[in-house]
Amino acid sequence: MKEEPMDSLASPVRLRAMLAIKHLSKVKPSLNLNENRNILDDCLKCLLPLPAVQQLREEGEISQDSVQIQALHELSMQALGELMRGLLEEDPTENWFMEMFLLLEPWIFSDKEWKKDRASQASSQLLVAYRETVYCRLQEPFEQFGSLLGLLAPYTCDSLATSHLWAADCIVCLLRLQDQSRTMDAAEKKLRGLREELKAASPEAVLTSSSQMAKVIGKYLPSNQTLDFVGTIMDGMLSASPTCATAAGHWFHTILRENGDALLDEVPDILGTIFIRMPTMQERSMRGFLLEGVGILAVFHLEAVTSSLLAKPLPMDSDTSELWRALGGGMISPPAIYSSCLRRRSSIQPAQKGAHLRAPQPRDLSQQHVHPWRC
C-alpha cells in the first residue's frame, strides 16, 4: 500500500489492503495499541491526501474512466470505515476511540478541501462505529461530546457541499451518544431536516441552517462540557476557511444563549479562555465574536462576569480594557454594570483582592490544538 503512487488512485490495492488488515486484526495474538495506531495512521496517509477526481479531471491527469476512479475512491473510503470499525471492535473503549479520532484531527484542519471532506467522512464513520460497538454496550455518558461538537460543527459551512453533510451526520450521531433516557426523536428529526437544508446553494442559507442546528443540539450539551466546547469552537474561529470561521462564531454565540442559565459556575473559566485567545484573534470579525460572547454571558450572570473582570490585576492591559468596553457597549446598561461593580467591591475581603481570572482546566482534546497543525 505504501508503494502505491500518491498522485492518483489507479488500482484497488489500497482498498484490498485495508480490508485484509481488518480481518487480520482479529487474529490472535492481537497487536498492541501503538501498533494499531501506526497501522491506521499509515492507512490515512495513503488515502486521505490523494487528489480529488475533479481536480485531476481539471488538470487533464485522468487517463482512465473518471467514473471508475470515483467509484474506487468511494469504495476505498468505505474500506477505511470498515477498518476503523474492526480495530474498534478489538478494543471497544472510549480511550481507543479518541486515539483514533486524534489521528483524523490534523486532516480535519487541512487547508485542502478534499482532505477535509474525506476526514469528515471518516469522522462520521468512526462515530457511527463507536455508537454501535462501544456505546451500545456501556451506555455511559460520552465525555467528549462538547469537544467533538466544537471541533466538527464549523464544517457544516465548509466550501464543499459534501462536507456540510458529513459534518451534519457527525452532529446527529453525537446527539445519539447522549443520555438515552431523554426523548431525542424530535430533536433528531429536526437535525435531519436541517441537514437537508445544508444542500442549499446560498452560503447565507447554509449558515442559517447550521445555526439552527446549534439551537437544537445545544439543549443536550452538559454544562460541565461547555468549556470543552468553547475551547474547540474557538479553534474553528481560527480556520483558514472564512465560512467555517464565521460558522464557529455563530455556534459559540448560540450555545452561550441556549445554555446561559446553567453556566454560572463556568463563567470564570469561559472568560479565562476568551482572554487567552484574544491575542491570537486579531481579525476584526472574529475578535468581535469573542467580545460579544462576554456580553451574552453578562445577560445571564452579570455579577459573575464583572467579578471575574474586577479580579484582573491593575493596571489593566489593553485586552482587559477592551472586554470592559465591550461589556459597556453591549446589551447591559452602564448603570447596571456600575451597580454590579459596587456590590462586588463592597463584598471583597482583603485576602481576595489579589485574585485573578481562574485559568481554564486542561482538556483532553482542545488544548492539543490551540494552534492546529494541518495536513
N, C-alpha and C positions, 0 to 999 in steps of 0.2 A: 504493500500500500504506500509506503514512504517513497518508493521508487517511481510511482506514477507522476506524470508531468503536472505541475501546479498551474499551468496556464489554460487547462481545459479538462473537461470530464469526458474522455473519449472511450472509456471502457467500463464494464461493470466490476472491475477489480475491487474498488473501494467498497461497493455495495456487498459483494460476496465476503470480503474480509471482515466487515463489521458483523454480518450475520454469523460467520464462523466463530468470531470472538465471543458473541453472545452465547452460543452453545458450549464453547469450551470453558466459559466462566463457571459452568455448573459441574465441571469435572473436579473430583477431589484428588489431592488436597487443594483447597481454594487459594487463590492469590491473596496477598495482604492488601491493606488499604492503599499503601503507596504504589504498589504495582498496578492496581486497578485504576488509580488516579492517573498514572502515567500513560496507561493504555488509552483511556478516554481522552486525555489531553492530546495524544498523537492523532487520534481519530478526528478530533475537532480541527486540528491544524491541517489535516489533509483534505478536509471537506469544506469548512466554512469560508475560507478565503478564495475559493475558486471563482473566477469571473462569472458574472451573470450572463445567461444566454443572450439577453437583449443587448448587453454591452458587446459581446463577441459578434453578434449579428451586425451591429452598427459599425464595428471596426473591420468587417469583412473577414473575420478569422474563422468562421464556421465553414468547414468543408462537407460535413455530414448533414443529414436532415435535422434542422433545428428542433422539430417536434420530437424526434427521437432523443436528442440530447436533453431537452427539457424534461422528458419523461424519466431519463436516467437520473437527473438531479432530484426529481421528486421521490423516486424510489430510494435513492441514497439517503435522503433526509428521513424517510420512513425507517430505513435500516438503522440510522443513528438513534432514532427514538426507541426502536426495539432493543438496541444495545444498552441504552441507559436504563430501560426497564429491567433488563436481565441483570445488570450489575446491581440495581437497587434491590431486586428480589434476593440476591445473595447476602446483602447486608441491609435489611429493612429498618433503618434508623434515620432519625432527623439529622443527626450529625453527618452521615454519609451523603444524604441528600444535599446538605448545604455545601459539602466539599465539592460535589458535582456542580452545583449551581455557581460556585465561585470560579470554576473553570470556564463557565459561559460568560461570566460578567465582563471581562475585557472585550469580548466580541460584541456585547450589547452596547458598549461605549464606542465602538468603532466609528470612524468618520466616513466609512464606506457603506452606502445604504444597503447593498446586497448582503454584506456581512451582518449588519444589524438585523436584517429581515430573517436570515437563517437562524441567528441566535435567538430571536424572538420566537420562531417556530420551535426550536429546540427547548426553549424555556417552557413553552406550553406543553410539549410532550413530557418533559420531566415532571412538571407539576401534576399532570394527569396520572403519570406513573406513581408518584408519591401518594396521591389520594387513593389510588386503587390497590397499592401494595403495602403501604405503611399505615396511613391514617385510618383506613377501614378496619385495621386490626387494633390499633392503640386507642383511637378515639380520644386522644389527648389534645389539649389546646395547642394550636400551632404558634410557636413563639416568634416565628419570623414573618408573620403576617404584615406587620407595619413596615418593616424594612423592605420586603419584596414588593409591597404595594407602591411604595415611594420610588423604588427602582424602575418598575415596569410601566407605571401609569403614564408618564410623559410620551411614551411611544405610541399611544393611541392617536397622536397627532404627527407621527413621523412622515417623511416625504413619500414613502411607498404606501399605497393603499393596503397592500397585504400585511404590512407591519401593523397597521391600525387593528386589523382583525386578530392577528396573533396576540397582540397586547391585550385586546379585549377578552380573548379566550383565557389568558392568564388571570385576568381580574375575576372572571366568572369562577374559575377553579379556586382562586383564593377565597372567594365567598363560601364555597362548599367546604373549605377547610376550617370554617369557624364552628362555633358551638351548634351542634346539630339539634339541640333541644329548642332552639329558636326557629320560628317559622320563616323560611327563606324562599319559598316557592315564588311569592310575588316579587321579591327583590331580584331573584334570578331571571324571571320572565322580563322584568323591566330592563335589566342589564343586557339581555339577549336582544331586546328590541333596539336598544341604543347601539349595540354592536352593528346592527344592520344600517343604522343611520350614519355610522362612520364611513360607509361607502360613498358618501356624498362627495361631489367634485369640489365644492367650495371649502377652502380652509376654515373659513369662519363657521360654517355649519358643522364641520368636524370638531372644532374647538368647543362649540356649544354642546354637542353630544357628549364629548369627553368630560366636560364639566358636570353634566347631568349624571354621568356615571359616578363621579366623585360624591355627589349628593346621596346617591343610592347606597354605595358601599361604605361611605363614611359612618353610617349608623352602626356598622358592625366592627369598627376599629376600636379595640380595647384602649382605654385611656392610658394604661401603662405602656402601650406600644406607640403612642403618638410621637414621642421623642425620636424613636427609631424611624418612623415615617418622615418626620421633619428633616432628619439628617440626610436620608437618601433622596428625598424630593428636592432638596437644595443642591445635591449633586446634579440632578436633572436640569436645574436652572443654569448650570454651567455648561450645558450641552452645546456641541458645535452646531446643532440644528436649531435655528431660531424658533421653529414651530414647536419643537419639543421643549425648549426652554420656557416659552410662553405657557404651554400647557402645564408645565411643572409649577409655575407661579400661580396659575388658576387653581390647580389641585391643592396647593398649600393654603390658599385663602378659603377654599370651600371646606376643607377638612376642619380648619380652625372654627369656621362659622357653625358647622354641623355639630362639632364636639365641644364647643367652647364652655358650656356649663360644667362639664366634667373635668376640666383641665386646671383647676385651681392649684393642685399640688405640682403640676408640671410647668407652671408659668416661669419660675426662675431658670429651669433648665432650657426651656424653649428660648427664652430671651438670651441666655448664655450662648446657645447655638447660633442665634441670629447675629449676636455681637461678634462671635468668632468668624462667621462667614462674611461679614461686611467688607473686610479688606480685599477679599477675593472677588467681590461682585461690584465692579466699578461701572459696568454698563448700566445706563440710567434706568431703563425699564425694569431690569432685574433687581436693582437696588430698591426701586420703588415697591416691588413685591415684598421685600423684607420689611420696609418701613411701614407699609400698610398692614402687614401682619401684626405688628406691635399694636396698632390701633384696634384691630379686631379683637385681640386678647384683652385690651383695656375695656372694651364694651362689656365683657363678661366679668372681668376681675381687675377693676381699676386700681384698687389699693395694692393688690399683689404686684401689678406692673410698676406702679410708682415706687413701691418699697424696694423692688429689685433695682430700679434705676437710681434711687437715692443711695443705695448701698455701694455704688461705684465710688471709688476714691476721688478726691479733689486734688488738683484742678481737673476738670473734665476734659477728656480728649475730644477730637473732632467727631468721632463716631457716636460717642455718648450724647454730645450736643445735638447731633442730627436726629437721634432717636427721640430726644425731648421735643425738638421742633416738630417732628412728625406726629408725635402724640398730641401736641397742642393744636396742630392744624388739621386734625382728623375729625372723628365722629364724637369726641368728648369735648365738652365746653371747657374753656380755660378755668372758669371758677370751680368747676367740679374737680379738675386736676389740682388746683391750688388747695382746695379743702382737703383732698386726699393726702397731699404732701404734708399739710399741717398736722393732720391726725397721725401720720406716720412719724413725723419728727417728735411729736409730743410723747409718743409711746416708746421711743428708742431708749434703751438702757445704756449707760456709759460703756459697758463692756461690748456692746453690739455696734458701736459707731465705726469700727474698722471693717465691718463685714463687706464682702464683695459678692458680685454675682456668682452663684454656685456654678461650677463647671459641669458640663454635661457628663454623664457617666459613660464609660466605654460601651460600645455596641459591637455585636458580633459581626455585622456586615458593613454598615455605613462608614465606620471610622476607617475602614481599609481603603476607601476611595474618595477621600476629601478632594484629592486632585486625581481623578480617574485616569488610568492609563488605557490606551486604546490599541486595538489590533489593526 
